[in-house]
């Protein structure tokens, strides 16, 4: 997520006391434990996926929530959903074929695991939020007890040709 949107959303989320606040982003794959062998191979696999997808534009607008299933409020992706879905599917086929806990839904989390009043406030405060930006890459993060660290960025340079085994 580019500036100034990243800082605006990050500052808001931290202001709620959200312990899970990370740099604002659209998750392609959720945090996943991988062994050292997979971790070592991941950069080349991710680079191959990125090379198959072209840059695209995302437009965010308004808020949504996963309540009551999950205590999350988010800003919705209204344009670029299909591109995110294709990237997610290609990454899942190529890199991490594990099953999903929930169906993939591109979004930007703005409140997670905070009180109901803060979730309601985040929902109302960002109901009119809008942002449009180009997506030219995705980033691999590594998590530990200290938070998330960006490991490498992968530029999108292809023509959206899906990987082996991809099904529409």
C-alpha positions in Angstrom: 0.0 0.0 0.0 1.6 3.3 -1.0 1.8 6.5 1.0 0.0 8.5 2.2 -2.7 5.8 2.6 -0.3 3.4 4.4 0.5 5.8 7.2 -3.1 7.0 7.6 -4.4 3.5 8.0 -1.4 2.3 10.1 -1.7 5.3 12.5 -5.4 4.8 12.9 -5.0 1.1 13.6 -2.2 1.7 16.2 -4.4 4.4 17.7 -7.0 1.8 18.5 -4.4 -0.3 20.3 -4.6 -3.0 17.7 -1.7 -5.3 18.7 -1.7 -6.9 15.2 -1.2 -3.7 13.4 1.3 -4.2 10.5 2.0 -2.1 7.5 -1.4 -1.6 5.7 -1.6 -4.2 2.9 -3.9 -6.5 0.9 -3.1 -10.0 2.0 -2.5 -12.5 -0.8 -1.8 -15.5 1.5 -2.4 -15.5 5.2 0.5 -16.1 7.7 1.7 -19.6 7.1 4.3 -21.7 8.9 6.7 -23.2 6.4 9.8 -25.4 7.0 13.3 -24.4 6.1 13.2 -26.3 2.8 10.1 -24.4 1.6 11.4 -21.1 2.9 14.6 -21.5 1.0 12.7 -22.2 -2.3 10.1 -19.5 -1.7 11.9 -16.6 -3.3 12.4 -18.3 -6.7 8.8 -19.6 -6.7 7.4 -16.2 -5.8 9.5 -14.5 -8.5 8.1 -16.9 -11.1 4.6 -16.2 -10.0 5.2 -12.4 -10.1 6.7 -12.7 -13.6 3.3 -14.2 -14.8 1.2 -11.3 -13.6 1.0 -7.7 -14.9 0.7 -4.6 -12.7 -2.9 -3.5 -12.0 -4.9 -0.8 -10.4 -6.7 -1.1 -7.0 -9.5 1.1 -5.8 -10.5 0.9 -2.1 -13.8 2.2 -0.9 -15.9 2.0 2.2 -15.8 -0.5 5.1 -16.9 -4.0 5.7 -16.6 -6.5 8.5 -16.2 -10.2 9.1 -18.1 -10.1 12.4 -19.5 -12.2 14.0 -17.1 -14.8 12.5 -14.0 -12.8 13.1 -13.5 -9.4 15.0 -12.3 -7.6 11.9 -13.2 -4.3 10.2 -11.7 -3.6 6.8 -11.6 -1.2 3.9 -13.0 -2.9 0.8 -11.3 -3.5 -2.5 -13.8 -2.5 -5.2 -11.5 -2.5 -8.3 -8.7 -5.0 -8.7 -10.4 -7.8 -7.0 -10.0 -10.2 -9.9 -6.3 -9.5 -10.2 -5.8 -10.1 -6.5 -7.8 -13.4 -6.7 -5.7 -14.6 -9.7 -2.5 -13.8 -7.8 -3.7 -15.5 -4.7 -4.8 -18.6 -6.6 -1.5 -18.8 -8.5 0.6 -18.3 -5.3 -1.5 -21.0 -3.6 -0.9 -23.4 -6.5 2.8 -22.7 -6.8 4.0 -21.9 -3.3 1.7 -23.0 -0.5 -1.0 -25.4 -1.6 -2.4 -25.7 2.0 -6.1 -25.3 2.4 -7.9 -22.1 3.2 -9.5 -21.5 6.5 -11.8 -18.9 4.9 -12.6 -18.0 1.3 -10.2 -15.4 -0.1 -11.6 -11.9 0.1 -9.2 -9.1 -0.8 -9.4 -6.3 1.8 -7.2 -3.9 4.0 -7.7 -4.6 7.7 -8.2 -1.4 9.8 -9.2 -3.0 13.1 -8.7 -6.5 14.5 -9.2 -8.0 17.9 -10.1 -4.7 19.6 -13.3 -4.0 21.6 -16.7 -3.9 19.9 -16.9 -0.1 20.4 -13.6 0.4 18.6 -14.7 -2.0 15.8 -17.9 0.1 15.4 -15.9 3.3 15.4 -13.4 2.0 12.7 -16.4 1.0 10.6 -18.0 4.4 10.8 -14.8 6.4 10.6 -13.8 4.9 7.3 -17.2 4.4 5.7 -16.2 7.2 3.2 -12.6 6.2 2.7 -11.4 6.0 -0.9 -8.0 5.4 -2.4 -6.8 4.4 -5.9 -3.3 3.2 -6.6 -1.3 1.0 -8.9 0.1 -2.3 -7.7 3.4 -3.1 -9.4 4.7 -5.7 -6.9 4.0 -7.9 -3.9 6.2 -8.4 -0.8 7.2 -11.4 1.2 7.1 -10.8 4.9 8.6 -12.9 7.7 7.0 -12.9 11.1 8.4 -13.5 14.5 7.7 -12.3 18.1 9.0 -8.8 17.2 6.4 -8.4 14.3 6.7 -8.5 10.6 9.8 -7.8 8.5 9.8 -7.3 4.7 12.1 -9.9 3.2 11.8 -9.2 -0.6 9.7 -7.4 -3.1 8.6 -9.2 -6.3 7.8 -7.0 -9.3 4.8 -7.9 -11.4 6.2 -8.1 -14.9 4.1 -10.6 -16.9 0.9 -10.9 -18.8 -1.3 -12.7 -16.2 -0.6 -16.2 -17.5 -1.5 -18.5 -14.6 0.8 -21.2 -13.3 0.6 -25.0 -13.8 -2.6 -26.5 -12.4 -4.4 -23.2 -12.2 -8.2 -23.4 -12.7 -10.5 -20.5 -13.3 
